[in-house]
Amino acid sequence: MAEKQILTKENLEKYQAELDELKVVTRKEIAQKIKEAREQGDLSENAEYDAAKDEQRDIEARIEELEHIIANAEVIDESTVDYTKVHVGCIVTVTDKATKKDMKYKIVDKSEVNVLKAQISYDSPVGTALMNKATGASVEVTTPAGVLKLKVKKIEKAE
């Protein structure tokens, strides 16, 4: 059985739009590049042909990935989400009990993880520990660097 992908409606629509763009526009552009490269003759030493085929492979892999995400999407209704507890689509501020420093994370599906934007997956070690916790709750998370002791300081709806 395929693993579910918990998504907001907004993110599902974003993935659907990207999939449509790849299937309708990008595939045709790549096919045209391949056709033009073929017309240049010998394919064994045709860098443009090789590059176009590589791009086609990458596009097809992304299409497959998006189709998988969409087919297994479980869309959360943000209007019914209880923001007194940590859920996908919320921003949670936690305090590291050891350092007393605050950290802010957006809880997302694994397909949306972006460490540079502090977007963590709900099924990551920290995400799993925080899911369904209320403000004031404390959690312990085992990481490769050791055990983190965190306290939920604030939960808010992501913009």
Secondary structure, DSSP 8 states (H G I E B T S, - for coil): ----EEEEHHHHHHHHHHHHHIIIIIHHHHHHHHHHHHTTS-GGG-HHHHHHHHHHHHHHHHHHHHHHHHHTEEEE-GGG--TTB--TTEEEEEEETTT--EEEEEEE-GGG-BGGGTEEETTSHHHHHHTT-BTT-EEEEEETTEEEEEEEEEEEE--
